[in-house]
Amino acid sequence: MFVGPTVLETLEAASEEEELHHSSQDIVTAGAWAGNKDMTLRERLNHLTPDRCEELASQLLKFPDVFRDSPELTPWAAHDIDVRHCKPIKLPPYRVNPTRQSVVDEEIAYNVGPRSYKARLE
């Protein structure tokens, strides 16, 4: 049986003391979890079971350089598409034949969901 504070309680207690330093990494603060000044970590994780909440909180403590307090671009991945020396393709809008439009509508419904608008054809 575990006796003592849970990882989540440790995170919150440290947050209430203003700052929790992990070596030379970023600071974890209670009131500004994930950029939301009005929501504490416990409130962000209230949809999880206590075991899952504890597991996630331990990962947050273990890897503070990966799970930062404020949302920003990750230093661990880069996205770059080499298009060589191609110019952008610019096409004017055009009508699609009804057969092709039904296929496009099916793909949109499958990937995104039903259209919430009706295109006006003038």
Secondary structure as UniProt FT lines:
FT   HELIX           7..16
FT   TURN            23..24
FT   TURN            31..32
FT   HELIX           33..35
FT   TURN            37..38
FT   HELIX           41..44
FT   TURN            45..47
FT   HELIX           50..62
FT   TURN            64..66
FT   TURN            75..76
FT   TURN            84..85
FT   HELIX           98..111
//
